[in-house]
Amino acid sequence: MADTDKPAAQGRHPARRKTSKKLLLSILGVLVAIPLIAIVFILTFDWNRARPWINAKVSEAIERPFAIRGKLQVEWERPAETMAPSERTWRDHIPWPHLIANDTHIGNPAGMPAQDSGSARQFSFSLNPFALLSRTINIPLLRFDGPRVDLLRLDERRNNWTFKKKDEKSRWTLDLERVVLTDGVVHIKDALTKADVTARVRTLDKDARYGVAWTLDGTYNGARVDGGGKAGAVLSLKQQSTPYPVQADMRSGKTRIAVEGTVTRPARLAALDLKLELAGPSMDQLYHFIGVVLPTTGPFSTSGRLIGRLGEERDGKRASHWVYDNFKGKVGASDIGGRLEYASGEPRPKLSGNVRSNKLVFADLAPLIGADSNAAKKERNADVVQPSGKVLPVEEFKTERWNRLDADVRFAADRIVRDTAFPISKLSTHLKMDNAVLNLEPIEFAMAGGTVRSNIRLDGRGREGPKAIKAQAKITARKIEIKKLFPKIEQLQASVGSISGDANLTAQGNSVASLLAGSNGELKTLINQGQVSKLMLEMMGLNVANIIVTKLFGDKQVQLNCMATDFAVSSGVARTRYFVVDTNEALVNISGSINLANEQLDLRIDPKTKGLRLFSLRSPFYVRGPFSQPDISVDKGVLAMKAGSALALAAVTPVAALIPLINAGPGQDSDCARLLADAREKPKAPPPGKTQRR
């Protein structure tokens, strides 16, 4: 039985083999036939019949009008024929189906003006038909001839360049390798930045590095914008490591931004390596261009290397990290340099780094607090100018920007230059911004052998208008040597005296003027030993003090035993607790107030001559009026009483007439030790927004 089955089994094997071969050949034939049929179909089909269907499906997908108004056709094309030799790969010599759509238009989404957001004289791309088998739309080359793009933003929520993303994942994959642009126009109209800018793109035929060039003109934030640049001819999206060359130079008013270098994976801005040059009338004007909050400064220019990396998108946001490395430049007449890093993140991006100045011109710090001249304010397009007769800066801080950025930046100046011989030798500070709270901890000056150290906190969270900032300031001055403070005054070089002081203030406001106008706290200073004269004060540039000293002592040098001040500050008015100047000739008591709100002085200066003085008509006098031009006048009532008494006694006897003019003085010095001890007691300040009760 077994023998009879064996031949039968052997007889079936050849039939099986033939069947298997036929099946394999059939499958292979189908695999070959499908793309061949697809190719034949692509070449013979009248694609113009498909235009209405394509227009409808694309319009539905992008939720805005789409239309191919011109001829739609397919041709065979080798991409290498339209590419520079240096940009070709072996695949570019293979003919691919090339879809050509003429006169293509994309409209604006609903709720925006009925006009095109983009159009092209000719829109074309090559298609890899074999990739369709794996549900991949492989486009080796996408080309735009004569494109025009009109970008429009009406407000923070409405623009025409944002497309809605579908929640469900598509089963098809888009693989776009390269993009080529020829002559075209890009127009941007943005209501937020008040931009109306047009860029014109043209093809470069004989440039080994760049393939297209562009020029730009229009307006931005009310200022004229112009510039130009170059870029590579082919934008490679497939070869991720291929650097894409870019060069640009743009100006808005007097602000200039210039870059040159390469971009890796430009579709996602994965990496940049650029030489970056910045210049303008003030650093804060870069905010609308780069979105980074920078301080108000004078004219500046910097140059350095910008390295940037952008991570993958998550929850609609992309992490980025930028480094402005080894930059050098000028701010006013001061030099600056260093390294800054910008990192995106939640809840806010952060700017960190170190900046250093070898030579800092002190006047270049004035724009930081709005203390520069009106001419300088005009150059940097400041919102306000300083009113005539007003001394304290009224320009407001831009607190509305403070919550856009956190910061941790250190700044140091090795040498400070002043117009006058004022010996500030070094400056260092550590700036921290966290959730719209700015801390300078500390700001430290090296001055005349001593130090001036300040801790300043400016809280700009969630407030606007005249009370935008809650401020706290603690200022300490220690061991400032008088002879080093005025090194050019020869008469002071033998002095061993020093100056110290403390201030503790709180306030609410939005400018230096308004903060001081609402300040509360205490202020104390002391001087132990020194010398003073009219000539010295002239050399120091202290004009009001010069007049006072001349009235008190005439034009001669006077030995200063001590000076101590103690002011209580409430609602912007500094009132004297005591203000005593003790010299070898007189004890001077000063009382009154300094109003920081209306910038008015109201001080009474009462000198008491020491020892016996003949012909003393020295009487109390007043310093009153605005900071800009105070008036100094004698107490005419007391002076008239002395003069009247002398005239009355003169009628009796000439000798008696001298009695009112003789000043015996207090007969003793002030207690300098006690005054200095009181002045050394550290002042206290109430919380911001609360005034002291007296």
Buried (B, 14 or more C-beta within 10 A) or exposed (E): EEEEEEEEEEEEEEEEEEEEEEEEEEEEEEEEEBEEEBBEEBEEEEBEEEBEEBBEEBBEEBEBBBBBEBEBBBBEBBBBEBBBEEBBBEBBEEEBBBBBBBBBBBBBBEEBEEEBBBBBBBBBBBBBBEBBEEEBBBBBBBBBBBBBBBBBBBEEEBBBEEEEEEEEEEEEEEEBBBBBBBBBBBBBBBBEEEBBBBBBBEBBEEBEEBBBBBEBBBBBBEBEBBBBBBBBBBBBBBEEEBBBBBBBBBBBBBBBBBBBBBBBBBEBBBBBBBEBBBBBBBBBBBBBBEEBBBBBBBBBBBBBBBBBBBEEEEEEEEBBBBBBBEBEBBBBEBBBBBBBBBBBEEEBBBBBBEBBBEEBBBBBBBBBBBBBEEEBBEBBBBEEBBEEEBBBBBBBBBBEBBBBBBBBBBBBBEEBBEEEEBBBBBBBBBBBBBEBBBBBBBBBBBBBBBBBBBBBBBBBBEBEEBBBBBBBBBBBBBEBBBBBBBBEBEBBEEBEBBBBBBBBBBBBBBBBBBBBBBBBBBBBBBBBBBBBBBBBBBBBEBEBBBBBBBBBBEEEBBEBBBBBBBBBBBBBBBBBBBBBBBBEBBBBBBBBBBBBBEBBBBBBBBBBBBEEBEEBEBBBBBBBBBBEEBEBEBBEEBBEEBBEBBEEBEEEEEEBBBEBBEBEBEEEEBEBEEBBEBBEEEBEBBEBEEBBEE
